[in-house]
Amino acid sequence: MTEVTRATRPSPPLTAPNRGRGAATRQELHRAADREGPRRTADREGPRRTAARQGTRLTAPRQGLRRAAARVDAATPASRDRAVDALRAVAILGVVLGHWLVTALVADGDSLHAASPLRDMPWLSPISWVFQTLAVFFLVGGHVATRGYASARARGTSYGSWLSARLSRLFRPVAAVLTLWTVTAALLLLTGAEFVTVHTLVKLALSPLWFLLVFAALTAATPLLTRLHPLWPLVVVLHVDLLRFGFGAPSWLGWINLAAGWLVPYTLGAAWTRGELDRRRAGWLLLTGGTAATALLVARAGYPASMVGVPGAEVSNLNPPTLAAVTFGLAQCGLALLLRERLRRAMRRPAAWAVVALVNLSAMTIFLWHQTALMATTATGLLVGRLPGLHTLPDGLGWVAARLAWLPLFALVLAGCWAAFRSCERGGRRRSRVVRTHRAPGRAGTAGVRHV
């Protein structure tokens, strides 16, 4: 009995003597796990944090651009009509892209001669309808000049002071272009370049200057044009073309239209200032009437479909302006007037407004140097050989595709010209009416706003 009881009594657990040390071991394991947990978590989160940091670095430039755009937006006077600046930017960029698309420099041996894809591919003429935007520029110019002159008179500023300020902003960057191309032409001739090549390059580079001369003449005549109805210069253009093409008058008579033709959109700008074009009905009338008249002149009266000059063509709509170019300009002005409200809404976005403000601050630099950018790229490319879309005859779709591929490089070279010569337009501490910068507080003369 005693033996049985002794046999069935449960034995003490073997781990009983080590119970305290086992608990300590478990605590150490828990502590180790606690220390290892963050490490494993860090190992798992490491790639995520690295990617996040890389994303932050990638978006930093974008955030910087957004902050810069916001500063430009905040520095713009609230009373400024941003649609006017947007239309001016569209007009300038339209001319630039138009020239880059329809101007070709064909390499023929050691010489270069000008050509146009519109000659061999006349079905591309609608391109000129999109990018021939000079009428919009004269519309905006007339509006800004007449409004500015009225404001100057209200402030007591004399006509001479007002005109001097406007023309100095217009012609300040011209000196750099003339100097560069005078030196370039002399060096090319001294190094044996053919006169035909030098003449072609200089003519294309300086071709934008005719526009400035006409615009300056109309600006000087602004006090006389503030009340002139656009119908009067339109009648002059009509009669000049009637004499030239209907009665065989000398071709030189057409140069009267160089002033009368661009006077039409300029005086439309004056009518805009007077408030006569505020209703949408005026925009629709100009758009539909100008479009119908242009279509009739091209289809029935034999005017060219292209709204830019084509080398070798018997008649050019632009050099000098014809009635078709003027009616086409009326249609463009009507469309511009109709788009004013949409442009105002679009310009409320800081990024869009910053781009437009930048173009306006450098409008003359962009306009004067865009042909130089084209020719610099073409001349440099000759070191490699005859490149398609750059030195070849513009006679097919292959040339069009190649030329489109060259546009980003043209823009890059133009950006270089802008960086080098923008100070010529700004003239040091030039007063701009696009944006304003407040001086830092605490300095002398901080009251008020400094224009930049």
For each residue, the residues with C-beta under 8 A, 3 or more apart:
1: 4 5
2: 5 6
3: 6 7
4: 1 7 8
5: 1 2 8 9
6: 2 3 9
7: 3 4
8: 4 5
9: 5 6
10:
11:
12: 16
13: 16
14:
15: 18 19 22
16: 12 13 19
17:
18: 15 21 22
19: 15 16 22 23
20: 23 24
21: 18 24 25
22: 15 18 19 25 26
23: 19 20 26 27
24: 20 21 27 28
25: 21 22 28 29
26: 22 23 29 30
27: 23 24 30 31
28: 24 25 31 32
29: 25 26 32 33
30: 26 27 33 34
31: 27 28 34 35
32: 28 29 35 36
33: 29 30 36 37
34: 30 31 37
35: 31 32 38 39
36: 32 33 39 40
37: 33 34 40 41
38: 35 41 42
39: 35 36 42 43
40: 36 37 43 44
41: 37 38 44 45
42: 38 39 45 46
43: 39 40 46
44: 40 41 47 48
45: 41 42 48 49
46: 42 43 49 50
47: 44 50 51
48: 44 45 51 52
49: 45 46 52 53
50: 46 47 53 54
51: 47 48 54 55
52: 48 49 55 56
53: 49 50 56 57
54: 50 51 57 58
55: 51 52 58 59
56: 52 53 59 60
57: 53 54 60
58: 54 55 61 62
59: 55 56 62 63
60: 56 57 63 64
61: 58 64 65
62: 58 59 65 66
63: 59 60 66 67
64: 60 61 67 68
65: 61 62 68 69 351
66: 62 63 69 70 350 351
67: 63 64 70 71
68: 64 65 71 72 354
69: 65 66 72 73 350 351 353 354
70: 66 67 73 74 350
71: 67 68 74 75
72: 68 69 75 76 350 353 354 357 435
73: 69 70 76 350 353 354
74: 70 71
75: 71 72 435 436 437 438
76: 72 73 80 82 353 357 434 435 436
77: 80 433 436
78:
79:
80: 76 77 85 433 434
81: 84 85 344
82: 76 85 86 343 344 347 348 353 356
83: 86 87 339 340 341 343 344 347
84: 81 87 88 140 143 144
85: 80 81 82 88 89 347 356 357 360 434
86: 82 83 89 90 343 346 347 356
87: 83 84 90 91 136 139 140 336 339 340 343
88: 84 85 91 92 137 140 359 360 363
89: 85 86 92 93 355 356 359 360 363
90: 86 87 93 94 133 136
91: 87 88 94 95 133 134 136 137 140
92: 88 89 95 96 137 359 363 366 367
93: 89 90 96 97 359 366
94: 90 91 97 98 130 131 132 133 136
95: 91 92 98 99 131 132 133 134 137 367 370
96: 92 93 99 100 366 367 370 414
97: 93 94 100 101 131 407
98: 94 95 101 102 127 128 130 131 132 133 308
99: 95 96 102 103 370 371 374
100: 96 97 103 370 374 403 407 410
101: 97 98 117 127 131 403
102: 98 99 116 117 118 127 128 131 308
103: 99 100 114 116 204 371 374
104: 114 115 116 117 393 394 399 403
105: 112 113 114 115 200 204 374 375 378 390 391
106: 112 113 114 115 391 392 393 394
107: 111 112 382 386 391 392
108: 111 112 113
109:
110: 194 197
111: 107 108 194 196 197
112: 105 106 107 108 196 197 200 201 378 391
113: 105 106 108 196 197 200
114: 103 104 105 106 200 203 204 311
115: 104 105 106 119 311 393 394
116: 102 103 104 119 309 310 311 394
117: 101 102 104 120 121 124 394 395 399 400 403
118: 102 121 122 124 125 127 128 306 308 310
119: 115 116 122 310 311 312 313 394
120: 117 393 394 395 396
121: 117 118 124 394 395 396 400
122: 118 119 125 305 306
123:
124: 117 118 121 127 400
125: 118 122 128 129 304 305 306 307
126: 129 130
127: 98 101 102 118 124 130 131
128: 98 102 118 125 131 132 306 307 308
129: 125 126 132 307 328
130: 94 98 126 127
131: 94 95 97 98 101 102 127 128
132: 94 95 98 128 129 307 308 318 328
133: 90 91 94 95 98 136 137 332
134: 91 95 137 138 211 262 329
135: 138 139 262 264 265 328 329 330 332 333
136: 87 90 91 94 133 139 140 265 332 333 336
137: 88 91 92 95 133 134 140 141
138: 134 135 141 142 215 218 262 265 266 269 329
139: 87 135 136 142 143 265 266 268 269 272 333 336
140: 84 87 88 91 136 137 143 144 269
141: 137 138 144 145 215 218 219 266 269
142: 138 139 145 146 218 225 265 266 267 268 269 270 272 273
143: 84 139 140 146 147 269 270 272 273
144: 84 140 141 147 148 269
145: 141 142 148 149 166 218 219 222 269
146: 142 143 149 150 222 225 226 269 270 273
147: 143 144 150 151 273
148: 144 145 151 152 162 166
149: 145 146 152 153 159 162 222 223 226
150: 146 147 153 154 226 273
151: 147 148 154 155
152: 148 149 155 157 159 161 162
153: 149 150 156 157
154: 150 151
155: 151 152
156: 153
157: 152 153 161 162
158: 161 162
159: 149 152 162 163 223
160: 163 164
161: 152 157 158 164 165
162: 148 149 152 157 158 159 165 166
163: 159 160 166 167 219 220
164: 160 161 167 168
165: 161 162 168 169
166: 145 148 162 163 169 170 219
167: 163 164 170 171 216 219 220
168: 164 165 171 172 427
169: 165 166 172 364 425 430
170: 166 167 212 215 216 219 364
171: 167 168 174 175 212 216
172: 168 169 175 364 424 425 427
173: 176 177 364 365 368 421 424 425
174: 171 177 178 209 212 368
175: 171 172 178 179 424
176: 173 179 180 421 424
177: 173 174 180 181 205 206 209 368 369 372
178: 174 175 181 182 206
179: 175 176 182 183
180: 176 177 183 184 372
181: 177 178 184 185 201 202 205 206 372
182: 178 179 185 186
183: 179 180 186 187
184: 180 181 187 188 201
185: 181 182 188 189 198 201 202
186: 182 183 189 190
187: 183 184 190 191
188: 184 185 191 193 197 198 201
189: 185 186 193 195 198
190: 186 187
191: 187 188
192:
193: 188 189 197 198
194: 110 111 197 198
195: 189 198 199
196: 111 112 113 199 200
197: 110 111 112 113 188 193 194 200 201
198: 185 188 189 193 194 195 201 202
199: 195 196 202 203
200: 105 112 113 114 196 197 203 204
201: 112 181 184 185 188 197 198 204 205 375
202: 181 185 198 199 205 206
203: 114 199 200 206 207
204: 103 105 114 200 201 207 371 374 375
205: 177 181 201 202 371 372 375
206: 177 178 181 202 203 209
207: 203 204 210 371
208: 211 212 367 368 370 371
209: 174 177 206 212 213 368
210: 207 213 214
211: 134 208 214 215 367
212: 170 171 174 208 209 215 216
213: 209 210 216 217
214: 210 211 217 218 258 259 262
215: 138 141 170 211 212 218 219 262
216: 167 170 171 212 213 219 220
217: 213 214 220 221 259
218: 138 141 142 145 214 215 221 222 225 259 262 263 266
219: 141 145 163 166 167 170 215 216 222
220: 163 167 216 217
221: 217 218 224 225
222: 145 146 149 218 219 225 226
223: 149 159 226
224: 221 228
225: 142 146 218 221 222 228 263 266 267 270
226: 146 149 150 222 223 270 273 274
227: 270
228: 224 225 232 233 263 267 270
229: 232 267 271
230: 233 234 263 264 265 267 268 271
231: 234 235
232: 228 229 235 236 267
233: 228 230 236 237 260 261 263 264 267
234: 230 231 237 238 264 326
235: 231 232 238 239
236: 232 233 239 240 256 257 260
237: 233 234 240 241 257 260 261 264 321 322 323 326
238: 234 235 241 242 323
239: 235 236 242 243
240: 236 237 243 244 253 254 256 257 260
241: 237 238 244 245 246 254 257 322 323
242: 238 239 245 246 247
243: 239 240 246 247 249 253
244: 240 241 247 248 249 250 251 253 254
245: 241 242 301 302
246: 241 242 243
247: 242 243 244
248: 244
249: 243 244 253
250: 244 253
251: 244 254
252: 255
253: 240 243 244 249 250 256
254: 240 241 244 251 257 320 322
255: 252 258 320
256: 236 240 253 259 260 320
257: 236 237 240 241 254 260 261 320 321 322 326
258: 214 255 261 262 320 321
259: 214 217 218 256 262 263
260: 233 236 237 240 256 257 263 264
261: 233 237 257 258 264 320 321 322 325 326 329
262: 134 135 138 214 215 218 258 259 265 266 321
263: 218 225 228 230 233 259 260 266 267
264: 135 230 233 234 237 260 261 267 268 326 329 330
265: 135 136 138 139 142 230 262 268 269 329 330 333
266: 138 139 141 142 218 225 262 263 269 270
267: 142 225 228 229 230 232 233 263 264 270 271
268: 139 142 230 264 265 271 272 277 286 330 333
269: 138 139 140 141 142 143 144 145 146 265 266 272 273
270: 142 143 146 225 226 227 228 266 267 273 274
271: 229 230 267 268 274 276 277
272: 139 142 143 268 269 275 276 277 337
273: 142 143 146 147 150 226 269 270
274: 226 270 271
275: 272 278
276: 271 272 282
277: 268 271 272 282 283 337
278: 275 282
279: 282 283
280: 283 284 337 338
281: 284 285
282: 276 277 278 279 285 286 334 337
283: 277 279 280 286 287 334 335 336 337 338
284: 280 281 287 288 334 338
285: 281 282 288 289 334
286: 268 282 283 289 290 330 331 333 334 337
287: 283 284 290 291 331 334 335 338
288: 284 285 291 292 331 334
289: 285 286 292 293 327 330 331 334
290: 286 287 293 294 327 328 329 330 331 332 333 334
291: 287 288 294 295 331
292: 288 289 295 296
293: 289 290 296 297 327 330
294: 290 291 297 298 324 327 328 331
295: 291 292 298 299
296: 292 293 299 300 301
297: 293 294 300 301 303 323 324 327
298: 294 295 301 303 304 305 324
299: 295 296
300: 296 297
301: 245 296 297 298 324
302: 245
303: 297 298 315 317 322 323 324
304: 125 298 310 313 315 316 317 324
305: 122 125 298
306: 118 122 125 128 309 310 313 317
307: 125 128 129 132 317 318 324 325 328
308: 98 102 118 128 132 316 317 318
309: 116 306 313 316 317 318 319
310: 116 118 119 304 306 313 316
311: 114 115 116 119
312: 119
313: 119 304 306 309 310 316
314:
315: 303 304 322
316: 304 308 309 310 313 319 320 322
317: 303 304 306 307 308 309 321 322 324 325 328
318: 132 307 308 309 321 322 325
319: 309 316
320: 254 255 256 257 258 261 316
321: 237 257 258 261 262 317 318 325 326
322: 237 241 254 257 261 303 315 316 317 318 325 326
323: 237 238 241 297 303 326 327
324: 294 297 298 301 303 304 307 317 327 328
325: 261 307 317 318 321 322 328 329
326: 234 237 257 261 264 321 322 323 329 330
327: 289 290 293 294 297 323 324 330 331
328: 129 132 135 290 294 307 317 324 325 331 332
329: 134 135 138 261 264 265 290 325 326 332 333
330: 135 264 265 268 286 289 290 293 326 327 333 334
331: 286 287 288 289 290 291 294 327 328 334 335
332: 133 135 136 290 328 329 335 336
333: 135 136 139 265 268 286 290 329 330 336 337
334: 282 283 284 285 286 287 288 289 290 330 331 337 338
335: 283 287 331 332 338 339
336: 87 136 139 283 332 333 339 340
337: 272 277 280 282 283 286 333 334 340
338: 280 283 284 287 334 335
339: 83 87 335 336 342 343
340: 83 87 336 337 343 344
341: 83 344 345
342: 339 345 346
343: 82 83 86 87 339 340 346 347
344: 81 82 83 340 341 347 348
345: 341 342 348
346: 86 342 343 349 352
347: 82 83 85 86 343 344 352 353 356
348: 82 344 345 353
349: 346 352 353
350: 66 69 70 72 73 353 354
351: 65 66 69 354 355
352: 346 347 349 355 356
353: 69 72 73 76 82 347 348 349 350 356 357
354: 68 69 72 73 350 351 357 358
355: 89 351 352 358 359
356: 82 85 86 89 347 352 353 359 360
357: 72 76 85 353 354 360 361 434 435
358: 354 355 361 362
359: 88 89 92 93 355 356 362 363 366
360: 85 88 89 356 357 363 434
361: 357 358 426 432 434 435
362: 358 359 365 366 418 422 425
363: 88 89 92 359 360 366 367
364: 169 170 172 173 367 368 425
365: 173 362 368 369 417 418 421 422 424 425
366: 92 93 96 359 362 363 369 370 414 418
367: 92 95 96 208 211 363 364 370
368: 173 174 177 208 209 364 365 372
369: 177 365 366 372 373 414 417 418 421
370: 95 96 99 100 208 366 367 373 374 410 414
371: 99 103 204 205 207 208 374 375
372: 177 180 181 205 368 369 375 376 417
373: 369 370 376 377 410 411 413 414 416 417
374: 99 100 103 105 204 370 371 377 378 410
375: 105 201 204 205 371 372 378 379
376: 372 373 379 380 413
377: 373 374 380 381 390 406 409 410 413
378: 105 112 374 375 381 382 390 391
379: 375 376 382
380: 376 377 383
381: 377 378 384 387 390 391
382: 107 378 379 385 386 391
383: 380
384: 381 387
385: 382
386: 107 382 391 392
387: 381 384 390 391 392 402
388: 391 392 398 399 402
389: 392 399 400 401 402 403 404 405 406
390: 105 377 378 381 387 402 403 406
391: 105 106 107 112 378 381 382 386 387 388
392: 106 107 386 387 388 389 399 402
393: 104 106 115 120 399
394: 104 106 115 116 117 119 120 121 399 400 403
395: 117 120 121 399
396: 120 121 399 400
397: 400 401
398: 388 401 402
399: 104 117 388 389 392 393 394 395 396 402 403
400: 117 121 124 389 394 396 397 403 404
401: 389 397 398 404 405
402: 387 388 389 390 392 398 399 405 406
403: 100 101 104 117 389 390 394 399 400 406 407
404: 389 400 401 407
405: 389 401 402 408
406: 377 389 390 402 403 409 410
407: 97 100 403 404 410 411
408: 405 411 412
409: 377 406 412 413
410: 100 370 373 374 377 406 407 413 414
411: 373 407 408 414 415
412: 408 409 415 416
413: 373 376 377 409 410 416 417
414: 96 366 369 370 373 410 411 417 418
415: 411 412 418 419
416: 373 412 413 419 420
417: 365 369 372 373 413 414 420 421
418: 362 365 366 369 414 415 421 422
419: 415 416 422
420: 416 417
421: 173 176 365 369 417 418 424 425
422: 362 365 418 419 425 426
423: 426 427 428
424: 172 173 175 176 365 421 427
425: 169 172 173 362 364 365 421 422 430
426: 361 422 423 430 432
427: 168 172 423 424 430
428: 423
429: 452
430: 169 425 426 427 452
431: 451 452
432: 361 426 435 436 451 452
433: 77 80 451
434: 76 80 85 357 360 361
435: 72 75 76 357 361 432 452
436: 75 76 77 432 449 450 451 452
437: 75 449 450 451 452
438: 75 446 449 450
439: 443 445 446 450
440: 443 446
441: 446
442: 446
443: 439 440 446
444:
445: 439 448
446: 438 439 440 441 442 443
447:
448: 445
449: 436 437 438
450: 436 437 438 439
451: 431 432 433 436 437
452: 429 430 431 432 435 436 437
